[in-house]
Every structure is written in structure tokens, then in C-alpha cells.
Amino acid sequence: MHTVLGWFCFLVLSATAGLHVYWGLGGLWPADNAAALSRTVIGTHSGVMPPAGVTLVVAALIFAAGSFAFARGVLAWDSLILLRVPLAGLALIFLLRGAVSYMPGPFSRAAEPFAHLNAVYFSPLILALGAAFAALALSPRQ
């Protein structure tokens, strides 16, 4: 099961990191312009995308998160300090991010179409990633 969870996290987060690199380099998909892109993938009403450098740093962090899951799940490394503690932290981050989307707050005021995409697609996927990280962090390798 660890192998499946490791691959799941790694592939989903590598693809997500790749999208962030694409956006950081000026790509606009799935929108036609930067304002529409920010409303679609961030939910900002201002229509302004973050600076390229910030987006590329986010891409690196997302890829690093997937790499922790890959190391634990696929490579079968089992270090409490180097893998399991960071995976537990990532589980907490992803579970909180996924759950907060369904509570009153900033996500409830997000621009469309992000608000809908977040509720239907992004947050459930983020919750699944959080659960996978938790399983990788807490369960013994068999």
C-alpha cells in the first residue's frame, strides 16, 4: 500500500509542480489571460498573478512534498526524523488546507470559477493527499 500512496502523491504533486513552473514562465492555460488565470487557479478578485519567482518557489516546494512521499512509499526509506516527521507535517498542512475550504473564511469569498473548482476538485484531491501523507507517516512499512 505504501508504494501506491507514494506513487499517487509523487505523480499528482509532480504534475501540480509542473503546472506552477508553466505558470511561472508565463503560461496561461487553462485561461486566455492573466486576469482569468488568477480567478481560475487562485480565486483572486484582483486578477493579478503572483510574481514568477514566488510561483517557481511554490513549484519547488510542491515537488519536494511529493519527493518525501516517493522516498517513503516507493524507495521504502524509513527515517523518523528525515521522512516520517516531515510527512506528518505535510499531512497536517494538506488536511488543514483541504478542510478550510469548506469553512467560512477566505475560500468562501474566492472568485469564480476557482470557488467551484476548489469545492468540487481541488479540496477533495488535497484532502486525499493529506490522508495519503498521514498514512505514509504513521503506518509501519510492511
N, CA, C and O of each residue as an XYZ file, in Angstrom:
568
protein
N       0.817     -1.197      0.000
C       0.000      0.000      0.000
C       0.865      1.268      0.000
O       0.513      2.274     -0.615
N       2.003      1.197      0.702
C       2.903      2.354      0.722
C       3.340      2.743     -0.684
O       3.437      3.928     -1.004
N       3.603      1.748     -1.519
C       4.063      2.029     -2.878
C       3.006      2.798     -3.666
O       3.323      3.767     -4.356
N       1.761      2.368     -3.561
C       0.663      3.044     -4.265
C       0.520      4.479     -3.762
O       0.386      5.408     -4.558
N       0.549      4.657     -2.449
C       0.423      6.004     -1.872
C       1.594      6.883     -2.276
O       1.412      8.061     -2.584
N       2.796      6.316     -2.276
C       3.978      7.079     -2.679
C       3.882      7.545     -4.120
O       4.150      8.706     -4.429
N       3.494      6.621     -5.006
C       3.339      6.994     -6.413
C       2.218      8.005     -6.599
O       2.375      8.963     -7.357
N       1.091      7.811     -5.923
C      -0.039      8.734     -6.029
C       0.394     10.156     -5.677
O       0.180     11.090     -6.450
N       1.001     10.307     -4.509
C       1.433     11.643     -4.074
C       2.468     12.219     -5.026
O       2.380     13.382     -5.418
N       3.444     11.410     -5.396
C       4.517     11.901     -6.243
C       4.004     12.344     -7.610
O       4.369     13.418     -8.086
N       3.168     11.536     -8.242
C       2.686     11.879     -9.584
C       1.757     13.090     -9.568
O       1.885     13.982    -10.407
N       0.827     13.127     -8.623
C      -0.094     14.265     -8.548
C       0.665     15.552     -8.251
O       0.417     16.581     -8.880
N       1.586     15.497     -7.299
C       2.306     16.713     -6.925
C       3.360     17.101     -7.961
O       3.651     18.288     -8.112
N       3.938     16.144     -8.672
C       4.863     16.487     -9.757
C       4.119     17.195    -10.883
O       4.618     18.173    -11.440
N       2.933     16.708    -11.217
C       2.128     17.372    -12.245
C       1.727     18.772    -11.788
O       1.759     19.717    -12.575
N       1.356     18.904    -10.535
C       0.985     20.213     -9.988
C       2.178     21.160     -9.995
O       2.039     22.335    -10.336
N       3.340     20.658     -9.622
C       4.560     21.476     -9.660
C       4.870     21.890    -11.093
O       5.265     23.029    -11.343
N       4.692     20.967    -12.031
C       4.912     21.288    -13.443
C       3.997     22.406    -13.924
O       4.429     23.285    -14.669
N       2.744     22.377    -13.503
C       1.816     23.469    -13.850
C       2.306     24.798    -13.280
O       2.245     25.829    -13.949
N       2.790     24.764    -12.049
C       3.290     26.000    -11.436
C       4.517     26.536    -12.176
O       4.666     27.748    -12.335
N       5.391     25.641    -12.626
C       6.542     26.080    -13.426
C       6.042     26.721    -14.720
O       6.516     27.785    -15.119
N       5.090     26.071    -15.362
C       4.500     26.602    -16.600
C       3.926     27.998    -16.364
O       4.175     28.913    -17.148
N       3.159     28.163    -15.287
C       2.586     29.483    -14.978
C       3.674     30.482    -14.622
O       3.600     31.646    -15.015
N       4.685     30.038    -13.881
C       5.780     30.924    -13.509
C       6.557     31.434    -14.719
O       7.127     32.525    -14.693
N       6.571     30.629    -15.778
C       7.270     31.023    -17.003
C       6.357     31.770    -17.975
O       6.744     32.055    -19.109
N       5.146     32.082    -17.522
C       4.247     32.900    -18.330
C       3.115     32.174    -19.014
O       2.349     32.798    -19.748
N       2.979     30.874    -18.801
C       1.885     30.116    -19.404
C       0.536     30.556    -18.862
O       0.433     31.000    -17.719
N      -0.487     30.432    -19.678
C      -1.820     30.904    -19.294
C      -2.871     29.806    -19.189
O      -3.949     30.058    -18.651
N      -2.604     28.602    -19.678
C      -3.611     27.553    -19.615
C      -4.003     27.301    -18.176
O      -3.112     27.221    -17.331
N      -5.237     27.174    -17.849
C      -6.412     26.932    -18.674
C      -7.210     28.196    -19.002
O      -8.409     28.110    -19.268
N      -6.589     29.328    -18.990
C      -7.277     30.594    -19.258
C      -6.697     31.239    -20.517
O      -5.798     30.692    -21.156
N      -7.229     32.408    -20.855
C      -6.766     33.139    -22.036
C      -5.885     34.326    -21.693
O      -5.166     34.842    -22.549
N      -5.940     34.766    -20.418
C      -5.146     35.919    -19.996
C      -4.842     35.787    -18.509
O      -5.410     34.935    -17.827
N      -3.945     36.632    -18.010
C      -3.505     36.526    -16.615
C      -4.635     36.781    -15.631
O      -4.694     36.132    -14.586
N      -5.529     37.706    -15.938
C      -6.639     38.002    -15.026
C      -7.558     36.789    -14.885
O      -7.948     36.423    -13.777
N      -7.895     36.176    -16.006
C      -8.755     34.988    -15.959
C      -8.035     33.829    -15.275
O      -8.661     33.045    -14.562
N      -6.719     33.714    -15.488
C      -5.946     32.653    -14.849
C      -5.960     32.814    -13.336
O      -6.127     31.831    -12.614
N      -5.787     34.034    -12.848
C      -5.769     34.234    -11.394
C      -7.128     33.933    -10.778
O      -7.199     33.408     -9.666
N      -8.208     34.259    -11.485
C      -9.551     33.936    -10.975
C      -9.796     32.425    -11.003
O     -10.527     31.901    -10.162
N      -9.192     31.728    -11.961
C      -9.426     30.295    -12.120
C      -8.595     29.450    -11.165
O      -9.114     28.501    -10.578
N      -7.313     29.773    -10.996
C      -6.431     28.895    -10.220
C      -6.090     29.419     -8.830
O      -5.568     28.670     -8.004
N      -6.377     30.693     -8.557
C      -6.090     31.254     -7.238
C      -7.355     31.758     -6.563
O      -7.490     31.687     -5.341
N      -8.280     32.269     -7.366
C      -9.523     32.787     -6.815
C      -9.462     34.240     -6.420
O     -10.307     34.714     -5.660
N      -8.466     34.961     -6.929
C      -8.341     36.377     -6.580
C      -9.298     37.217     -7.407
O      -9.517     36.953     -8.589
N      -9.855     38.220     -6.777
C     -10.731     39.149     -7.479
C      -9.922     40.214     -8.210
O     -10.429     40.853     -9.133
N      -8.676     40.408     -7.808
C      -7.845     41.452     -8.404
C      -7.398     41.097     -9.819
O      -7.089     41.983    -10.615
N      -7.365     39.816    -10.129
C      -6.920     39.402    -11.456
C      -5.425     39.490    -11.646
O      -4.951     39.560    -12.780
N      -4.669     39.486    -10.560
C      -3.211     39.608    -10.640
C      -2.579     38.293    -10.190
O      -2.898     37.771     -9.122
N      -1.682     37.769    -11.018
C      -0.953     36.548    -10.670
C       0.244     36.908     -9.782
O       0.783     38.010     -9.887
N       0.657     35.991     -8.914
C       1.866     36.231     -8.110
C       3.083     36.379     -9.016
O       3.053     35.933    -10.163
N       4.154     37.000     -8.520
C       5.379     37.116     -9.312
C       5.920     35.739     -9.707
O       5.702     34.747     -9.012
N       6.615     35.705    -10.815
C       7.156     34.443    -11.330
C       8.032     33.746    -10.298
O       7.943     32.529    -10.134
N       8.866     34.493     -9.607
C       9.757     33.889     -8.612
C       8.991     33.177     -7.509
O       9.382     32.088     -7.087
N       7.916     33.771     -7.043
C       7.095     33.162     -5.996
C       6.470     31.869     -6.526
O       6.463     30.849     -5.836
N       5.955     31.919     -7.736
C       5.321     30.745     -8.330
C       6.331     29.612     -8.512
O       5.988     28.447     -8.315
N       7.554     29.933     -8.880
C       8.578     28.902     -9.054
C       9.020     28.313     -7.714
O       9.323     27.122     -7.636
N       9.059     29.129     -6.667
C       9.366     28.611     -5.333
C       8.255     27.666     -4.880
O       8.535     26.604     -4.322
N       7.009     28.039     -5.112
C       5.879     27.173     -4.773
C       5.998     25.854     -5.526
O       5.749     24.791     -4.956
N       6.377     25.911     -6.804
C       6.559     24.691     -7.596
C       7.615     23.789     -6.955
O       7.416     22.579     -6.853
N       8.711     24.360     -6.532
C       9.781     23.570     -5.900
C       9.297     22.938     -4.600
O       9.616     21.782     -4.321
N       8.534     23.679     -3.803
C       8.013     23.141     -2.539
C       7.018     22.016     -2.785
O       7.022     21.013     -2.071
N       6.175     22.174     -3.781
C       5.211     21.128     -4.115
C       5.939     19.862     -4.567
O       5.588     18.757     -4.153
N       6.950     20.026     -5.415
C       7.722     18.872     -5.868
C       8.444     18.206     -4.692
O       8.505     16.978     -4.619
N       8.985     19.001     -3.782
C       9.674     18.447     -2.610
C       8.707     17.613     -1.766
O       9.073     16.545     -1.275
N       7.476     18.099     -1.597
C       6.484     17.340     -0.834
C       6.240     15.979     -1.474
O       6.192     14.961     -0.783
N       6.086     15.962     -2.787
C       5.901     14.695     -3.480
C       7.109     13.786     -3.367
O       6.971     12.563     -3.338
N       8.283     14.376     -3.305
C       9.514     13.595     -3.191
C       9.620     12.882     -1.844
O      10.148     11.773     -1.768
N       9.119     13.516     -0.780
C       9.093     12.851      0.529
C       8.224     11.593      0.455
O       8.603     10.540      0.967
N       7.061     11.708     -0.182
C       6.170     10.556     -0.317
C       6.821      9.470     -1.169
O       6.692      8.282     -0.870
N       7.515      9.873     -2.225
C       8.205      8.917     -3.089
C       9.281      8.160     -2.306
O       9.399      6.940     -2.420
N      10.053      8.885     -1.522
C      11.132      8.257     -0.755
C      10.582      7.247      0.248
O      11.146      6.165      0.416
N       9.503      7.591      0.903
C       8.925      6.690      1.918
C       8.154      5.545      1.266
O       8.312      4.387      1.652
N       7.322      5.869      0.278
C       6.444      4.863     -0.282
C       7.079      3.972     -1.325
O       6.857      2.762     -1.317
N       7.864      4.542     -2.225
C       8.417      3.782     -3.346
C       9.818      3.266     -3.030
O      10.110      2.092     -3.255
N      10.672      4.119     -2.518
C      12.044      3.705     -2.209
C      12.146      2.965     -0.880
O      13.180      2.374     -0.568
N      11.063      3.001     -0.096
C      10.969      2.281      1.183
C      11.963      2.772      2.227
O      12.397      2.001      3.083
N      12.319      4.029      2.164
C      13.164      4.587      3.214
C      12.305      4.773      4.454
O      11.116      5.076      4.357
N      12.907      4.590      5.612
C      12.138      4.703      6.849
C      12.952      5.403      7.923
O      13.477      4.764      8.835
N      13.049      6.699      7.810
C      13.748      7.508      8.803
C      12.724      8.358      9.534
O      11.966      9.102      8.911
N      12.702      8.247     10.844
C      11.742      9.013     11.630
C      11.938     10.511     11.433
O      10.982     11.230     11.141
N      13.156     10.979     11.590
C      13.421     12.417     11.529
C      13.409     12.938     10.096
O      12.847     14.001      9.836
N      14.014     12.214      9.167
C      14.149     12.721      7.801
C      12.907     12.519      6.933
O      12.725     13.242      5.953
N      12.057     11.561      7.267
C      10.888     11.306      6.423
C       9.567     11.335      7.172
O       8.642     12.036      6.761
N       9.464     10.598      8.249
C       8.152     10.452      8.885
C       7.672     11.737      9.546
O       6.481     12.045      9.485
N       8.553     12.483     10.166
C       8.153     13.760     10.773
C       7.752     14.774      9.693
O       6.702     15.405      9.815
N       8.571     14.945      8.629
C       8.113     15.849      7.561
C       6.805     15.391      6.913
O       5.958     16.222      6.587
N       6.633     14.089      6.725
C       5.384     13.592      6.142
C       4.192     13.886      7.047
O       3.107     14.201      6.559
N       4.385     13.787      8.347
C       3.305     14.127      9.283
C       2.972     15.617      9.189
O       1.802     16.000      9.220
N       3.999     16.447      9.075
C       3.767     17.884      8.903
C       3.033     18.180      7.611
O       2.123     19.009      7.583
N       3.426     17.504      6.537
C       2.739     17.688      5.257
C       1.296     17.210      5.340
O       0.400     17.837      4.776
N       1.068     16.104      6.039
C      -0.310     15.620      6.221
C      -1.151     16.691      6.899
O      -2.270     16.973      6.469
N      -0.621     17.279      7.944
C      -1.349     18.329      8.663
C      -1.639     19.518      7.753
O      -2.761     20.025      7.734
N      -0.650     19.960      7.010
C      -0.819     21.100      6.096
C      -1.891     20.801      5.049
O      -2.788     21.614      4.829
N      -1.802     19.646      4.411
C      -2.753     19.307      3.349
C      -4.160     19.096      3.918
O      -5.139     19.541      3.319
N      -4.268     18.426      5.058
C      -5.592     18.212      5.645
C      -6.232     19.534      6.078
O      -7.433     19.731      5.891
N      -5.444     20.431      6.649
C      -5.982     21.744      7.028
C      -6.391     22.550      5.804
O      -7.457     23.164      5.791
N      -5.541     22.551      4.764
C      -5.869     23.296      3.542
C      -7.144     22.750      2.898
O      -7.991     23.516      2.440
N      -7.272     21.448      2.866
C      -8.475     20.856      2.282
C      -9.717     21.143      3.101
O     -10.772     21.439      2.541
N      -9.608     21.059      4.418
C     -10.772     21.260      5.288
C     -11.209     22.716      5.338
O     -12.407     22.996      5.368
N     -10.263     23.648      5.348
C     -10.604     25.063      5.479
C     -11.436     25.552      4.293
O     -12.141     26.556      4.398
N     -11.356     24.857      3.189
C     -12.123     25.246      2.007
C     -13.620     25.114      2.224
O     -14.409     25.772      1.545
N     -14.011     24.276      3.157
C     -15.430     24.043      3.411
C     -15.943     24.820      4.621
O     -17.073     24.615      5.063
N     -15.112     25.708      5.151
C     -15.494     26.531      6.305
C     -15.631     27.984      5.870
O     -15.058     28.386      4.858
N     -16.388     28.774      6.633
C     -16.454     30.206      6.314
C     -15.057     30.815      6.427
O     -14.303     30.482      7.342
N     -14.719     31.692      5.511
C     -13.398     32.310      5.532
C     -12.988     32.730      4.147
O     -13.834     32.971      3.287
N     -11.678     32.820      3.925
C     -11.181     33.349      2.655
C     -11.627     32.549      1.437
O     -11.901     33.132      0.388
N     -11.703     31.229      1.552
C     -12.088     30.437      0.393
C     -13.559     30.616      0.045
O     -13.952     30.450     -1.109
N     -14.371     30.955      1.041
C     -15.793     31.155      0.764
C     -16.024     32.460      0.000
O     -17.099     32.666     -0.563
N     -15.031     33.332     -0.022
C     -15.143     34.595     -0.750
C     -14.312     34.601     -2.038
O     -14.112     35.652     -2.645
N     -13.839     33.446     -2.443
C     -12.984     33.352     -3.633
C     -13.787     33.646     -4.890
O     -14.998     33.433     -4.949
N     -13.076     34.138     -5.886
C     -13.697     34.439     -7.177
C     -14.051     33.140     -7.906
O     -13.445     32.091     -7.688
N     -15.035     33.252     -8.762
C     -15.370     32.136     -9.658
C     -14.475     32.219    -10.882
O     -14.136     33.331    -11.286
N     -14.083     31.154    -11.478
C     -14.547     29.791    -11.255
C     -13.766     29.024    -10.187
O     -14.055     27.853     -9.940
N     -12.769     29.671     -9.542
C     -11.970     28.974     -8.539
C     -12.837     28.405     -7.420
O     -12.625     27.266     -7.006
N     -13.797     29.159     -6.925
C     -14.602     28.703     -5.785
C     -15.259     27.360     -6.094
O     -15.246     26.448     -5.267
N     -15.826     27.249     -7.277
C     -16.466     25.990     -7.662
C     -15.426     24.885     -7.863
O     -15.593     23.779     -7.348
N     -14.361     25.173     -8.601
C     -13.315     24.175     -8.848
C     -12.683     23.713     -7.543
O     -12.368     22.533     -7.389
N     -12.498     24.628     -6.609
C     -11.909     24.299     -5.324
C     -12.804     23.353     -4.531
O     -12.330     22.368     -3.965
N     -14.089     23.654     -4.494
C     -15.017     22.829     -3.718
C     -15.192     21.436     -4.320
O     -15.314     20.451     -3.591
N     -15.204     21.358     -5.637
C     -15.513     20.091     -6.301
C     -14.271     19.249     -6.605
O     -14.324     18.023     -6.518
N     -13.164     19.889     -6.959
C     -11.976     19.147     -7.398
C     -10.749     19.344     -6.511
O     -10.186     18.375     -6.003
N     -10.329     20.612     -6.323
C      -9.060     20.880     -5.655
C      -9.049     20.371     -4.211
O      -8.158     19.610     -3.832
N     -10.020     20.779     -3.414
C     -10.019     20.406     -1.997
C     -10.168     18.914     -1.756
O      -9.466     18.377     -0.900
N     -11.063     18.203     -2.480
C     -11.091     16.743     -2.278
C      -9.753     16.076     -2.606
O      -9.330     15.155     -1.908
N      -9.092     16.537     -3.661
C      -7.787     15.982     -4.003
C      -6.765     16.304     -2.918
O      -5.954     15.452     -2.556
N      -6.798     17.509     -2.406
C      -5.877     17.916     -1.344
C      -6.132     17.104     -0.069
O      -5.186     16.717      0.616
N      -7.397     16.848      0.249
C      -7.711     16.003      1.407
C      -7.201     14.571      1.200
O      -6.689     13.952      2.133
N      -7.341     14.052     -0.018
C      -6.826     12.709     -0.309
C      -5.305     12.666     -0.165
O      -4.755     11.701      0.364
N      -4.629     13.715     -0.637
C      -3.178     13.794     -0.461
C      -2.818     13.857      1.017
O      -1.873     13.199      1.453
N      -3.556     14.638      1.785
C      -3.302     14.724      3.228
C      -3.459     13.371      3.909
O      -2.651     13.006      4.762
N      -4.495     12.628      3.535
C      -4.698     11.296      4.111
C      -3.566     10.351      3.697
O      -3.106      9.545      4.505
N      -3.123     10.446      2.457
C      -2.018      9.606      1.988
C      -0.729      9.938      2.739
O       0.009      9.039      3.140
N      -0.459     11.236      2.927
C       0.724     11.631      3.700
C       0.631     11.099      5.129
O       1.620     10.615      5.678
N      -0.554     11.188      5.731
C      -0.732     10.688      7.099
C      -0.469      9.187      7.166
O       0.203      8.712      8.082
N      -0.993      8.448      6.207
C      -0.768      7.004      6.193
C       0.718      6.677      6.025
O       1.237      5.770      6.677
N       1.390      7.411      5.159
C       2.830      7.177      4.969
C       3.622      7.525      6.220
O       4.612      6.864      6.532
N       3.197      8.544      6.928
C       3.924      8.982      8.128
C       3.682      8.071      9.313
O       4.593      7.818     10.101
N       2.469      7.579      9.445
C       2.080      6.906     10.693
C       2.115      5.384     10.642
O       2.264      4.742     11.681
N       1.984      4.800      9.468
C       1.922      3.345      9.416
C       3.312      2.746      9.239
O       4.170      3.319      8.568
N       3.518      1.580      9.853
C       4.818      0.914      9.688
C       4.934      0.333      8.287
O       3.945     -0.094      7.692
N       6.130      0.324      7.782
C       6.386     -0.258      6.448
C       6.332     -1.777      6.576
O       6.947     -2.351      7.475
N       5.600     -2.420      5.682
C       5.493     -3.880      5.755
C       6.187     -4.547      4.605
O       6.192     -5.774      4.515
